[in-house]
Structures are given as C-alpha cells and as structure tokens.
Amino acid sequence: MQNYSHVVITGAAGFIGSHVIRLFVNKYPNTHFYNLDKLTYAGNLANLTDIENKSNYTFIKADITDAVQIEALFQQYQFDAVIHLAAESHVDRSITDPTAFVMTNVIGTVNLLNSAKALWKSDAHKNAPHRFYHVSTDEVYGTLGETGMFTETTSYDPHSPYSASKASSDHFVRAYHDTYQMDCVISNCSNNYGSFHFPEKLIPLSINNIKNNLPIPIYGKGENVRDWLWVEDHARAIDVIFNGAKPGATYNIGGHNEWTNIDLIHLLCKIMDEKLGREAGSSAKLITYVTDRAGHDLRYAIDSSKLQNELGWKPSLQFEEGLAKTVDWYLQNEDWLNNVTSGNYQNYYAKQYDHR
C-alpha cells in the first residue's frame, strides 16, 4: 500500500464494493477506509457486519450527485485516494429511467473528480501521493460476435443507457488525468457473481426462485454469452491495480469463463437439485423464456492478459466451484436473502442513519 492515510471507497455497501472494502480493511490496518454510500436499494450495511466495528473503518452516508456535500467531505476527511465503485448498474433499470444513470454514473463521477482535484492540487497536498481509481464495466465495449475478446484498446460502443453512462464516466476520468495530471486508473470488469449479490441479477435471482419453486426468467433463447468473474477475485484484482498500476493505466478484469445464459442456468439447476435433495431435472422445469431485453448485447469476453502479465493477477476459481460456493452461501444465509427480497433491510438502515 502506498502512503495513503485516508482512502474513500464509494458504493462499498453494495455487492462488489463490500468485498473490496472488507479486503482492504483487513489487509491494511494502518490505513483508514471510508465507506461512502447513499444506501439506495442495492446498498446494504448488513453486507459488512464483520468489519463495522474495525478501528480503521468508517461509514459515511452521502450522495455523490450532491457536489456541495462531496466537496465538504473531501475537506473534512482529507481523502488522499479514491476507489470509485458507486454506480447504478442494472441494465433493465437504465432502460426505464436513464436519467438516474446519468446523474449517478456521470455527474457523480465528475463531482468526485472535482473534489479530489481541488483538494489534491492545494498547497498542502500537491506533493503527496494521490490516486483516483475508477471501476467500470466491459459493457462499454458493446458486443462481440462468436470470436474475439475485449482488450484495453477495444473501441467503445455502448448499447444501453447503463453502458453509455459508464462509457461517459470513463472518458471523464481519462480527461482529468490528461488535462489536470491527476493520477487516475481505470479497470473494466466482466460479470461478477458471489455472496451478497442483490437478488435482481441473474444468478441470485435464479437461486432464490429455484429455492421457492418460482419461474426462472431467461431472456430470448438464453443464447447471450457472458464472461463470469468470482467477486472475490475481482476484489483481489482491484487491490493489485490500486497498488501497482502506473498513472493513466487501464486494465481489463475477466474470468476467462464464458457461458451462455441457458447453459449457466442448467448448471445452476443441477447444483440446486443436489444441494436441496431434489430429483435430478426438477429445477430445470422452472425455466421460463421471456421477451428479450431491448439492445441486449450478444456476447462479452474479456482478455485480462495485460493484468496477468504486468501485475501477476489471475482468477483463483473454476466457475463450477465458484458457483457451488455461491449457492452454499445463499442457502446458508436465508435471513440476509429474506431481508433483501422483503425490503426490510432498507427500513432498518433508513432509521439508523437518516438523521445523520
């Protein structure tokens, strides 16, 4: 770890962010980490009960779209590094309400960049180490045919309001690096899976529906291909990039693990039948094909060889093992899943933090 004293991780009450801040808080006890999160529907402090009392961890409820609030927090806490994960990320929601994605993913990112620039260019900070790490997605690259992989030099070609908003935020981060000489790095990751994943996404939604004998919705014919990355491997990648990347660098993070949606669901059904003691093939009967999503990209595949060759990272799990571990976690944490699907988690934390 560089000589950072106060690192803010935005969106750290969410799925990926909770894994990232847990790793950093436990690995770097001499650095203080701040979880800055608005606690929208996808933010859940129950994801972090194991570190909430750590001496080097602080939660701050804040909205990155509020420029005045964000600037005040930078001045108050003197953040010397940012790991920016806070984002609206669900494609279906972006189709329904694209403006919300512009506000959070674009305006929110620019607010963070402006506050960081103002603090880090001041006389008291201009000679100290700083870093702005922006976590993005492979969806900015658009879609692939049957062959080929996304590399760090692939041209941007976003097809949904979500991916367009993330592409815009990537461009702003690079512009601040080039224009203001800020130390900025970016990573673009493939689909994540694992524990604490909000159950509107494919894998946790399907696990919950299978458990409750509900239909498993599959877009179109289930032929869309995604590269799946275990979330804890993603957190490790963020660690090595944050600490090892050169200023201005971009890295792709992928699992080298392509599955069509329908093949993934059939594997998941097989695992669930085994875990639940059901007759083989019974969960697959729940598969239900629904109208395809508008602008649905056919295939994503990440080439992460740059990250592996330059910084020594590689995925640690085969997908079958990681998916089985994920199923085990959801079956063993039914209280967490029930609180999220019922909305009770929002009521609890709203009462606890809204007065702050």
C-alpha positions in Angstrom: 0.0 0.0 0.0 1.2 3.5 -0.9 1.5 6.0 1.9 -2.3 6.7 1.9 -3.8 7.6 5.2 -7.5 8.2 4.3 -9.0 6.1 1.4 -12.6 6.6 0.4 -14.4 3.7 -1.3 -17.6 4.7 -2.9 -20.5 2.3 -3.1 -18.9 0.0 -0.5 -22.2 -1.1 0.9 -23.0 -2.7 -2.4 -22.2 -6.1 -3.9 -18.7 -5.6 -5.3 -17.8 -2.7 -3.0 -18.5 -4.7 0.2 -16.0 -7.3 -0.9 -13.4 -4.7 -1.8 -13.6 -2.7 1.4 -13.6 -5.9 3.5 -10.4 -7.0 1.8 -8.7 -3.6 2.2 -9.8 -3.0 5.9 -8.5 -6.4 6.9 -5.3 -6.3 4.8 -4.2 -2.7 5.5 -4.8 -2.0 9.2 -2.7 1.2 9.2 -4.8 2.9 6.6 -8.3 4.3 7.4 -11.0 3.3 4.9 -14.3 5.2 4.5 -17.4 3.6 3.0 -19.2 6.4 1.2 -22.7 5.1 0.2 -26.1 6.6 -0.4 -27.8 3.3 0.7 -30.0 3.0 -2.3 -31.9 -0.3 -2.9 -28.6 -2.0 -3.7 -26.7 -0.7 -0.7 -26.9 -2.9 2.4 -24.8 -2.4 5.5 -25.7 -6.0 6.6 -23.1 -6.9 4.0 -20.4 -5.5 6.3 -21.3 -6.6 9.8 -18.0 -8.4 10.2 -15.9 -5.2 9.8 -18.3 -2.5 11.0 -16.5 -2.1 14.4 -13.0 -2.2 13.0 -10.9 0.8 14.1 -9.8 1.6 10.5 -13.4 1.6 9.1 -15.9 4.4 8.9 -19.3 4.6 7.2 -20.5 7.9 5.7 -24.0 8.1 4.2 -23.7 10.5 1.3 -24.9 11.1 -2.3 -22.2 11.6 -4.9 -24.6 13.6 -7.0 -24.6 16.3 -4.3 -21.5 18.3 -5.3 -21.5 20.5 -2.2 -21.8 17.6 0.2 -19.0 15.7 -1.6 -16.6 18.7 -1.6 -17.3 19.2 2.1 -16.5 15.5 2.9 -13.2 15.7 1.0 -12.3 18.8 3.0 -13.4 17.2 6.3 -11.7 13.8 5.9 -8.8 14.8 3.7 -9.1 11.8 1.5 -5.9 11.1 -0.3 -7.2 8.2 -2.6 -10.5 7.2 -4.1 -11.7 3.8 -5.2 -14.9 4.6 -7.0 -17.5 1.8 -7.3 -20.7 3.7 -6.6 -23.0 3.3 -9.7 -26.4 2.5 -11.0 -25.7 -0.8 -12.7 -28.8 -2.7 -13.6 -29.4 -2.5 -17.4 -33.2 -3.0 -17.1 -33.5 -0.1 -14.7 -31.4 2.1 -17.1 -33.9 1.4 -19.9 -36.8 2.5 -17.6 -35.0 5.5 -16.1 -31.9 6.6 -18.0 -31.6 10.0 -16.3 -30.9 8.3 -12.9 -27.9 6.6 -14.5 -26.6 9.9 -16.0 -26.9 11.6 -12.6 -25.1 8.9 -10.6 -22.7 7.4 -13.1 -21.7 10.6 -14.9 -22.4 13.6 -12.7 -21.5 11.7 -9.6 -18.1 10.7 -11.0 -17.4 14.3 -12.1 -18.3 15.6 -8.6 -15.8 13.2 -7.1 -13.1 14.2 -9.6 -13.7 17.9 -9.0 -13.5 17.5 -5.2 -10.4 15.3 -5.5 -8.7 17.8 -7.8 -9.5 20.8 -5.6 -8.0 19.0 -2.5 -5.0 17.3 -4.2 -3.9 20.4 -6.1 -3.9 22.6 -2.9 -0.6 23.6 -1.4 -0.9 21.2 1.5 -1.4 18.2 -0.8 0.2 18.8 -4.1 3.4 16.9 -3.3 1.7 14.0 -1.6 0.7 10.7 -3.3 -2.9 10.5 -4.5 -4.9 8.1 -6.7 -8.3 8.1 -8.3 -9.3 4.5 -9.2 -12.5 4.2 -11.3 -14.1 0.8 -11.5 -16.0 0.3 -14.8 -17.5 -2.4 -16.9 -16.9 -4.4 -20.0 -20.3 -3.3 -21.3 -18.7 0.0 -22.6 -17.2 -2.0 -25.4 -20.5 -3.1 -26.8 -20.9 -6.6 -28.1 -18.8 -9.3 -29.7 -19.5 -11.9 -32.4 -18.7 -15.6 -31.9 -15.0 -14.9 -31.7 -12.6 -12.3 -30.3 -12.2 -10.7 -26.9 -12.3 -7.2 -25.5 -8.9 -5.7 -24.8 -7.9 -2.4 -23.3 -7.7 -0.9 -26.8 -11.1 -2.0 -27.9 -13.2 0.9 -29.2 -16.1 1.9 -27.1 -19.5 1.0 -28.5 -22.2 1.1 -25.7 -25.7 -0.1 -26.5 -27.7 0.6 -23.3 -28.2 3.7 -21.2 -26.3 2.0 -18.5 -23.2 1.2 -20.6 -23.4 4.7 -22.2 -23.3 6.3 -18.8 -20.3 4.2 -17.7 -18.5 5.0 -21.0 -19.0 8.7 -20.4 -17.6 8.4 -16.8 -14.6 6.5 -18.2 -13.9 9.3 -20.6 -14.1 11.9 -17.9 -11.6 10.1 -15.7 -9.2 9.9 -18.6 -9.7 13.5 -19.4 -8.9 14.6 -15.8 -5.7 12.5 -16.0 -4.7 14.2 -19.3 -5.9 17.7 -18.5 -5.1 18.1 -14.8 -2.3 15.5 -14.4 -4.3 13.6 -11.8 -3.2 10.1 -11.0 -6.2 8.2 -12.4 -6.5 4.5 -13.3 -9.5 2.5 -14.7 -10.5 -1.1 -14.7 -13.2 -2.7 -16.8 -14.6 -6.0 -15.4 -16.8 -8.8 -16.7 -20.0 -10.1 -14.9 -19.4 -10.7 -11.2 -21.0 -13.4 -9.1 -20.7 -14.5 -5.5 -22.1 -13.7 -2.0 -24.1 -10.5 -1.2 -25.2 -10.1 -4.8 -28.5 -8.2 -4.9 -31.2 -10.7 -6.0 -32.4 -8.9 -9.1 -29.4 -10.2 -11.0 -29.4 -13.5 -12.9 -27.6 -15.8 -10.5 -29.0 -14.8 -7.1 -32.5 -14.3 -8.6 -32.4 -17.8 -10.1 -31.1 -19.3 -6.8 -33.9 -17.6 -4.9 -36.6 -18.6 -7.4 -35.4 -22.2 -7.6 -35.5 -22.4 -3.7 -39.0 -21.1 -3.8 -40.2 -23.1 -6.8 -40.8 -19.9 -8.8 -40.2 -19.4 -12.6 -36.6 -18.8 -13.7 -36.9 -16.0 -16.3 -34.5 -16.3 -19.3 -34.3 -13.5 -21.9 -34.9 -14.6 -25.5 -33.5 -18.1 -26.1 -30.8 -17.8 -23.5 -28.1 -17.6 -26.1 -26.4 -14.4 -24.7 -22.8 -15.1 -23.6 -21.1 -13.6 -20.5 -17.7 -14.0 -19.0 -18.2 -14.7 -15.3 -15.8 -13.5 -12.6 -15.9 -14.5 -8.9 -16.3 -11.3 -6.9 -13.5 -12.1 -4.5 -11.2 -12.5 -7.5 -12.3 -9.1 -8.7 -11.6 -7.6 -5.2 -8.1 -9.0 -5.4 -7.6 -7.5 -8.8 -8.7 -4.1 -7.6 -6.1 -4.4 -4.8 -3.2 -5.2 -7.2 -4.3 -2.5 -9.7 -4.7 0.2 -7.0 -1.3 -0.6 -5.6 0.6 -1.5 -8.8 -0.8 0.3 -11.8 1.0 3.2 -13.4 -0.9 6.6 -13.6 -3.3 6.6 -16.5 -3.3 2.8 -16.9 -6.4 0.8 -17.8 -6.8 -2.9 -17.1 -9.5 -5.4 -18.1 -10.5 -8.0 -15.4 -12.2 -11.2 -16.6 -12.6 -14.7 -15.6 -11.8 -16.4 -18.9 -15.1 -18.1 -18.2 -17.7 -17.8 -21.0 -21.2 -19.3 -20.5 -24.4 -18.8 -22.4 -27.2 -17.8 -20.0 -29.1 -21.1 -20.7 -26.1 -23.3 -20.1 -25.3 -21.4 -16.9 -28.9 -21.8 -15.6 -28.9 -25.6 -16.4 -25.7 -25.9 -14.4 -27.2 -23.9 -11.6 -30.4 -26.1 -11.6 -28.2 -29.2 -11.4 -26.3 -27.8 -8.4 -29.5 -26.7 -6.7 -31.1 -30.1 -7.2 -28.1 -31.7 -5.5 -28.0 -29.2 -2.6 -31.8 -29.3 -2.0 -32.0 -33.1 -2.3 -34.4 -32.8 -5.3 -34.8 -35.2 -8.1 -32.4 -34.5 -10.9 -34.0 -32.3 -13.5 -36.8 -30.9 -11.3 -35.4 -27.3 -11.0 -34.9 -27.1 -14.8 -38.6 -27.4 -15.2 -38.9 -23.8 -13.8 -37.0 -22.3 -16.7 -39.3 -19.7 -18.4 -38.3 -17.8 -21.6 -39.4 -14.2 -21.6 -39.2 -11.4 -24.2 -35.6 -10.3 -24.9 -34.2 -7.1 -23.4 -34.0 -4.1 -25.7 -30.5 -3.6 -27.1 -29.3 -6.9 -25.5 -25.6 -7.4 -26.3 -25.0 -11.0 -27.6 -21.5 -11.7 -26.2 -18.9 -10.3 -23.8 -15.5 -11.8 -23.4 -12.6 -10.2 -21.5 -8.9 -10.6 -22.4 -7.2 -10.0 -19.0 -3.7 -11.0 -20.1 -2.3 -7.5 -19.6 -3.3 -7.6 -15.9 -2.0 -11.1 -15.5 1.3 -10.4 -17.3 2.1 -7.0 -15.8 0.7 -7.3 -12.2 0.6 -11.1 -11.7 -3.2 -11.5 -11.0 -5.2 -14.4 -12.2 -8.6 -16.0 -11.3 -8.5 -18.4 -8.4 -11.6 -20.5 -9.0 -13.1 -22.5 -11.8 -16.7 -21.5 -12.4 -18.3 -24.8 -11.3 -16.5 -24.5 -7.9 -17.3 -20.8 -7.5 -21.0 -21.3 -8.4 -21.3 -24.1 -5.9 -19.7 -21.9 -3.2 -22.2 -19.1 -4.2 -25.2 -21.5 -3.9 -23.9 -22.7 -0.5 -23.7 -19.1 0.8 -27.3 -18.2 -0.3 -28.7 -21.3 1.2 -26.8 -20.7 4.5 -27.8 -17.0 4.7 -31.5 -17.2 4.2 -32.1 -14.3 6.7 -30.0 -12.0 4.6 -31.8 -13.1 1.4 -35.2 -12.7 3.0 -34.4 -9.3 4.4 -33.3 -8.1 1.0 -36.2 -9.6 -1.0 -38.7 -8.2 1.5 -37.1 -4.8 1.7 -36.8 -4.9 5.5 -33.0 -4.1 5.2 -33.9 -0.7 3.8 -36.3 0.2 6.6 -33.8 -0.8 9.3 -30.9 1.3 7.9 -33.0 4.2 7.0 -34.0 4.6 10.7 -30.4 4.1 11.8 -28.7 6.6 9.5 -31.2 9.1 8.0 -30.7 11.5 11.0 -27.0 11.9 10.3 
